[in-house]
Each structure stands twice: as structure tokens, then as C-alpha cells.
Amino acid sequence: MESTLYSESFKMLKRWAFFLNSFFKRFLCAIIVLFVSQHVYAVDLITSSNLTINSNVTYGSGNLTGSPIITVASGVTVIFNSNLELNGTSQFIIQSGGKVIIKSGGLKLNSDAIFQSAGSLAIRGGGIETNLNAKLTLSGINKDTIIGNANFNSNTIFQIDSGVDLYINGNVALNSTTSIIANGNINIAGNYISYSSTILDGSGSLNTTGTIITYGTSTVFGSDADCTTGPCNGRTLCGRTATATASNTAVCSSTSLILKGTISSGSSPSYQWQSSASVNGTYSNIGTGSTLTVSPTAAMYYRVLVTVSSCVSISNSVFVGINTNSVAPTSISGTSPICAGQSSVLTSTGGSLGAGASAVWYEGTTCGGFTENWLTAPTAANVYQTTVNSADGILNVTATGGDPMLHMYGLGSFNPAVYKYINIKYKVNSGNGGVSEIFFTTAGRPNATAGYSVTGTLINDGTWNVLTIESEERRVGKEC
């Protein structure tokens, strides 16, 4: 009996051992399968062929050779776990709304490689290095980040367009004949150093937590001065700021305007004016002095270099556009004849409106209307709480009180029985324009007289408007 019980117990133990052995094998196999299924292997992007990336993807690293064009489509995020390197004449383009993230190893541009980003670039480690005529452009309204040192070498051209904020967490070095065109903002958590004949220029800004040092003939915004204690501002390396302004920023061809340069501090400054057809183009010397009169025949950018104690400060660039002249219509059409009290829609054909011009309709053929353009300052009397000047046909009036007056006689004459409307083109730059009041005179009433005027309310929106005033015949009479 005992032998039988022992035998049955032994058989039962063998069954349990077989079951546990099978269970652990299967369990171990499941763990291995689960581990393998959770491990993702990222392939490398190594190509010499064109490629458009239309969906999110992660690569191990990237290496372009030859002349491929790689495009990251809008809305797509491309991640490189390691570095991205461009060689030959390869191009890497990020469209607006696209994004590239380089987790480590950084970005390297060799030969004549081109990297253009209208989207977002985030280099989270390894920094950036450019060599041998490489071109790097950041555009759009973006915030781009580079973590690691940035070294720009061998005739590199790096352009940061307006609207871009570039953050570099590391030191920046420019070598050889490298150029940085900074129309956006560059913020460096580190030092900036430039050698040889490198240039950083443009309409943007450069700010560092560390120093800004320029060696050789290198310049930052036109200055070869140093800032040896951070934080530093590339616009004020001389400890002062140069500013350029223009008396008018849009004129007719060959019309004169006055450029004015100022410097925030320093004694005995000297001024050198320069002009260029483009904001980032080559600037040429055109004159000296704190003010300079110019008569451009084409759109132009102007800036001034101000030197104080051998330190050069370069100003902002001022754009002056050229207005196009209006061309009169060739004909007018409408229903004719019409009966008294009926209306007719008049349509002008041909011609064109010049810059800032508006179409004004007139009626009648006798007792002539008039148009007044102030090409020179008008003769004014009884000026009260007002300053006046004129340029390029525009009368500039500045009120310094609550009830300004400006008397200008002999501007023109017309018969209000024929010409019923007065059109005044105006712009209220600041403050409240209030109401414009125009007085009428006759041979028997040569001065402004209460009750003989028309008024119109001005719009205070800082843009050009046309005020149309209907003359009141009962008040002003019918004298021509």
C-alpha cells in the first residue's frame, strides 16, 4: 500500500515538473519576443538621389553626397538620432511648417552644400560646422535652436531673414571670408569671435551673454570694436548707437530729400553716408556730414557710418521708394443725354493711378477748379499753435495746441455754383485731427469770416484719406 502511494505521488511530481518546465520556456520565449518587438532600429539616410519626405520619420544619421535635393514637406517632422552631413552640391530644404530635429552629432555642411529652412531647425547637440562655400539660410517666422558650438569657415554665407529668432547655446566663431547676413535676431549663450575679413551685417541684432571680439579686418554691423565683458550687444560695440532718418521715405524720381544721421554719445563725430540698391547688397560711399541731400532716381537703401575716437558705429538702413506718376484717363463714358433729375453712372477708361493717388471727379467747364500741391512751403500768416513745412508736394502741419490756425490766402478760386465739392487728401500721423475748417473769401470779404466756411471731420487712422466737402452756395456766394 505504501509503495502504491509513493508511486502515484512520484508520477504526480513528474507531471508538475513537466508543466512548470514547459511554462517557463514559453514565458521566457514571450519575454524575448516582447523585447524584440519593442526595439526600433532607425535606418540611416545615405543617398545621392532626390527625395521628398512627406511623412514623419526617424533616421539614425544622414549623409548626402553628390547633388541630391532632399525636401521636408510642410507639417512633417524628421528626426536624426545622430549627425546630418551634406557634401558635394547637395541641398536640404525644409518647407514652411516642416521641422528637423538633430538629437546629437550636429549639422555639418561641406563643399558647396546648401541648407535652407523656412520651417523649424532644432540641433539639440553637436552644434554646427560649415566649410568650403557652403550656404545656410533660415527664413520664415521661426525660433531655431543650436546647442553646441557654431563654426563658420571658408567663405560660408549664412543668412538669417527677418522674423527669425536664432538661439545658439555655445560659442560662435567666424573664419576666413565668411559672411553672416543677420536680418533676424541672433542670441548667443556664449562668446562671439571673428577672424580675418569676416563680416556680420544686416538689419537684425546680435546679443551675447559673453564677449564679442573682432580680429583682423572683421566687423560686426560695420564696427571693428570689441566688447570684452558680457553681456554684449553687436549694435553698440562702441558704446553708442548711430541712427539714420530720411525726411521722406517715398518721393518722385529725382526729387530731393534730406538724410540725417545722429549718434547717441561722443564728441567730434564724423559721418560717412552709403547707399545700396538692396538692404544686404554692397554699399557705396555717397557723401559726408550729419545731413545729406540726395535725389534718388530708383528705390534705394541709405545708412551712415559714424566714427568717434576711431570707433565706427553703423546705423540702421533707411529705405526710400520711388513713387510712380499718375496717367490721366483717355475717356469717360456714361448715359447721355439724360433728363433733368435722372442719374448717369460715369466710368473712366485708360490711364493709371500713381503711388498713393486716388481718383477725384470734377464737373463743369467754366470758372476753373484748381489743384494745390505744396512743392515749396506756403506763405502763411497768423500762424497760431502750428508749425508748417512742406516736401514733395505734401504740406506738413503740426499742431501744438488745442485750437491751431493756419491762414494761407490765394490758394485758388472757383465758382461754387459749378464746382460743388472740395477734395482734400490728408493723413493724421498722430493725435486727434478733429475737424478741418476752410474759410472762403471774396473781393469784398478778403479775410476769414465766421459763417463763411465749410467743415469736415478727419479720420485718425494714420493712413491717407480723402475728405470731400460739399460747398454751401448760400454762404460762400457765386464769385469766381
Sequence and secondary structure as in RCSB ss.txt:
>XXXX:A:sequence
MESTLYSESFKMLKRWAFFLNSFFKRFLCAIIVLFVSQHVYAVDLITSSNLTINSNVTYGSGNLTGSPIITVASG
VTVIFNSNLELNGTSQFIIQSGGKVIIKSGGLKLNSDAIFQSAGSLAIRGGGIETNLNAKLTLSGINKDTIIGNA
NFNSNTIFQIDSGVDLYINGNVALNSTTSIIANGNINIAGNYISYSSTILDGSGSLNTTGTIITYGTSTVFGSDA
DCTTGPCNGRTLCGRTATATASNTAVCSSTSLILKGTISSGSSPSYQWQSSASVNGTYSNIGTGSTLTVSPTAAM
YYRVLVTVSSCVSISNSVFVGINTNSVAPTSISGTSPICAGQSSVLTSTGGSLGAGASAVWYEGTTCGGFTENWL
TAPTAANVYQTTVNSADGILNVTATGGDPMLHMYGLGSFNPAVYKYINIKYKVNSGNGGVSEIFFTTAGRPNATA
GYSVTGTLINDGTWNVLTIESEERRVGKEC
>XXXX:A:secstr
 HHHHHHHHHHHHHHHHHHHHHHHHHHHHHHHHHHHHH      EEESS EEE S EEES EEE SS EEEE TT
 EEEESS EEE TT EEEE TT EEEE SS EEE TT EEEESSEEEE SS EEE TT EEEE SS EEEEES E
EE SS EEEE TT EEEEES EEE TT EEEESSEEEESS EEE TT EEESSSEEEESS EEE TT EETTB  
 B SSSEEGGGTTSS EEEEES SEEETT  EEEEEEESS SS EEEEEEESSTTS  EEEEESSEEEE  SS E
EEEEEEEETTEEEE   EEEEEE   B  SEEE   S  TT     EEES B  TT        SSS      BS
S    EEEESEEEEEETBEEEEEE SSS EEE   S    TTT  EEEEEE   SS   EEEEE   SS  S  T
TSEEEEE   SSS EEEEEE  HHHH S  
